Amino acid sequence: MFITNTWYVAARSDEVGTGKPLGRKVCNHAMAFFRNSAGQVNAVEDFCPHRGAPLSLGSVHGDTLVCGYHGLAMGGDGKVVSMPCQRVRGFPAIRSFPVHEAHGFIWVWPGDAAQADAALLPAFEWLGNPAFGYGGGLYRIACDYRLMIDNLMDLTHETYVHATSIGQKEIDEIPCTTRVEGDHVVTERHMQGIEAPPFWKMALRMNGLPDDQPVDRWQICHFTPPSHIMIEVGVALAGQGGYAAPDEVKAASWVVDFITPETDTSIHYFWGMARKFKPQDETLTAQIREGQGKIFAEDQEMLERQQLNLLAWPQRQLLMLNIDGGGVQSRKVIERLLAAQS
């Protein structure tokens, strides 16, 4: 069900401090993340080989993760190091997972460790780019990761779920187009000469632009495996070129969506916005994070209730419409890669 020979975001860097491990499940694997004395992040099974206690309830001492039940100490490679008054030479090692920390995120490879390669980490325009300001957060949502992909690759739902923030009738009225470029699926919609919705009026004001003039708006959704979605969004003062308008007459951003499967019916949803205006303004970052966080919270109830319905009626066939093209094509990419993996 999951593509495993790949990198997933497991945590934000600030979630794994010193002295205390972080427990997190990725693709049905319970993991304990901790930093060693050099600050390097390690990930091992969240399972003490002594009595099966969660290692994430323990503590970190130097380069070892010490179980909080009886004091067994594990290394970052999953091998038992020591235990008070006990001989541990014959203790079995537990599984360790390849991890890589970059640009404020901790990435984990839940599949075959021999295939893990930092060169395969995704590269996006905004990652590590000082021209962008970034702020984001994390939600745990009780739904199949593919439902979130469907949601983000079809932004028609904004008109209804996000009616008071980013939704508007023109999203319904302007058709979207979808194309597939290898493993990359792109769905886009361009709207001209419309009124900006409340969130984008706020963004225009924050960028020193008038919020009472018609704008051209764009939404360009990019899916890449295993489950990353980056969405180019923005508005420009009407007649200035829309998506191609110069920076001084528009407010443009990337909506960041790292969707990490937790279980078959739950996800860790790392959301954020990388904006290309006033990137160093921390107050602005906080304001946008607050507004965007409220928008994404509106999706949670819908997705979780949708998941419950699908579990209750697994035999029901769902309808597919033109607006579903982005999600349908993204699922086809996932299915093809899963088949190749098995």
SULUR-V264022 format. One record per backbone hydrogen bond with DSSP energy under -1.0 kcal/mol. NH is the residue of the N-H (numbers start at 1). CO is the residue of the C=O. E is the energy in kcal/mol with one decimal. If there is no record, write none. Layout:
nh = {NH | NH}
co = {CO | CO}
e = {E | E}
This chain:
nh = {6 | 8 | 10 | 11 | 13 | 15 | 16 | 22 | 24 | 26 | 27 | 28 | 29 | 31 | 32 | 33 | 34 | 36 | 39 | 42 | 44 | 45 | 46 | 47 | 48 | 52 | 57 | 58 | 59 | 60 | 61 | 64 | 65 | 66 | 67 | 71 | 73 | 74 | 75 | 78 | 81 | 82 | 86 | 91 | 94 | 97 | 100 | 102 | 105 | 106 | 107 | 108 | 109 | 111 | 115 | 116 | 120 | 121 | 129 | 132 | 133 | 135 | 137 | 139 | 141 | 143 | 147 | 148 | 149 | 150 | 151 | 152 | 153 | 158 | 159 | 160 | 161 | 162 | 165 | 166 | 167 | 171 | 173 | 174 | 177 | 179 | 181 | 184 | 185 | 186 | 187 | 188 | 189 | 191 | 194 | 199 | 201 | 202 | 203 | 204 | 205 | 206 | 207 | 208 | 209 | 215 | 216 | 217 | 218 | 219 | 220 | 221 | 222 | 223 | 224 | 228 | 229 | 230 | 231 | 232 | 233 | 234 | 235 | 236 | 237 | 238 | 240 | 244 | 245 | 249 | 250 | 251 | 253 | 254 | 255 | 256 | 257 | 258 | 259 | 260 | 262 | 263 | 267 | 268 | 269 | 270 | 271 | 272 | 273 | 274 | 275 | 276 | 281 | 282 | 285 | 286 | 287 | 288 | 289 | 290 | 291 | 292 | 293 | 294 | 295 | 296 | 297 | 298 | 303 | 304 | 305 | 306 | 307 | 308 | 309 | 310 | 311 | 312 | 313 | 316 | 324 | 325 | 328 | 329 | 330 | 331 | 332 | 333 | 334 | 335 | 336 | 337 | 338 | 339 | 340 | 341 | 342}
co = {4 | 108 | 106 | 106 | 104 | 12 | 13 | 33 | 31 | 29 | 261 | 262 | 26 | 24 | 44 | 22 | 42 | 40 | 36 | 34 | 32 | 95 | 30 | 45 | 53 | 48 | 54 | 55 | 66 | 19 | 64 | 61 | 74 | 59 | 72 | 67 | 82 | 65 | 79 | 75 | 73 | 73 | 83 | 88 | 78 | 43 | 107 | 105 | 102 | 11 | 100 | 8 | 98 | 4 | 112 | 113 | 117 | 118 | 126 | 129 | 275 | 273 | 271 | 269 | 267 | 141 | 144 | 144 | 145 | 146 | 147 | 148 | 149 | 155 | 156 | 157 | 157 | 158 | 162 | 162 | 162 | 168 | 169 | 170 | 188 | 186 | 184 | 181 | 223 | 179 | 221 | 177 | 219 | 217 | 215 | 165 | 197 | 198 | 199 | 200 | 201 | 202 | 203 | 205 | 204 | 194 | 236 | 191 | 234 | 189 | 232 | 187 | 230 | 185 | 228 | 224 | 257 | 222 | 255 | 220 | 253 | 218 | 251 | 216 | 249 | 214 | 237 | 241 | 242 | 246 | 247 | 235 | 233 | 274 | 231 | 272 | 229 | 270 | 227 | 268 | 266 | 266 | 141 | 260 | 139 | 258 | 137 | 256 | 135 | 254 | 133 | 252 | 278 | 280 | 281 | 282 | 283 | 284 | 285 | 286 | 287 | 288 | 289 | 290 | 291 | 292 | 293 | 294 | 299 | 300 | 301 | 302 | 303 | 304 | 305 | 306 | 307 | 308 | 309 | 313 | 321 | 322 | 324 | 325 | 326 | 327 | 328 | 329 | 330 | 331 | 332 | 333 | 334 | 335 | 336 | 337 | 338}
e = {-2.2 | -2.4 | -3.3 | -1.4 | -2.3 | -2.0 | -1.2 | -2.6 | -2.4 | -2.4 | -2.8 | -2.9 | -2.0 | -2.3 | -3.1 | -3.1 | -2.1 | -2.5 | -2.1 | -3.1 | -2.1 | -2.5 | -2.3 | -1.9 | -2.6 | -2.2 | -1.6 | -2.1 | -2.1 | -2.1 | -2.6 | -2.0 | -2.7 | -3.4 | -3.3 | -1.2 | -3.3 | -2.8 | -2.6 | -2.0 | -3.4 | -1.1 | -2.1 | -1.8 | -2.7 | -2.7 | -2.0 | -2.3 | -1.6 | -3.1 | -3.2 | -2.6 | -2.1 | -1.3 | -1.7 | -1.2 | -2.3 | -1.6 | -2.0 | -2.1 | -2.1 | -1.3 | -2.5 | -2.2 | -1.8 | -1.9 | -1.5 | -1.0 | -1.6 | -2.4 | -2.2 | -2.2 | -2.0 | -1.8 | -1.4 | -1.2 | -3.1 | -1.0 | -1.7 | -1.0 | -2.8 | -1.6 | -1.5 | -2.0 | -2.2 | -2.5 | -3.6 | -1.7 | -2.0 | -2.8 | -2.1 | -2.4 | -2.3 | -3.3 | -2.8 | -2.8 | -2.1 | -2.1 | -1.9 | -2.3 | -2.3 | -2.4 | -1.3 | -1.9 | -3.1 | -3.2 | -2.8 | -3.0 | -2.0 | -2.2 | -2.6 | -3.5 | -2.7 | -2.8 | -2.4 | -2.3 | -2.7 | -2.1 | -2.4 | -2.8 | -2.7 | -1.2 | -1.9 | -2.3 | -2.4 | -2.4 | -1.3 | -1.9 | -2.0 | -1.9 | -1.5 | -2.7 | -2.8 | -2.8 | -3.3 | -2.6 | -1.4 | -2.7 | -1.3 | -2.7 | -2.7 | -1.4 | -2.6 | -3.0 | -3.5 | -2.6 | -1.7 | -1.5 | -2.2 | -2.8 | -2.5 | -2.5 | -1.5 | -1.1 | -2.0 | -2.3 | -2.1 | -2.6 | -2.5 | -2.1 | -2.3 | -3.2 | -2.5 | -1.6 | -1.5 | -2.5 | -1.7 | -1.0 | -2.6 | -2.6 | -2.5 | -2.2 | -2.4 | -1.9 | -2.1 | -2.4 | -2.1 | -2.0 | -2.0 | -1.5 | -1.6 | -1.6 | -2.8 | -2.6 | -1.9 | -2.3 | -1.7 | -1.8 | -2.1 | -2.9 | -2.2 | -2.2 | -2.4 | -2.2 | -1.8 | -1.4 | -1.7}
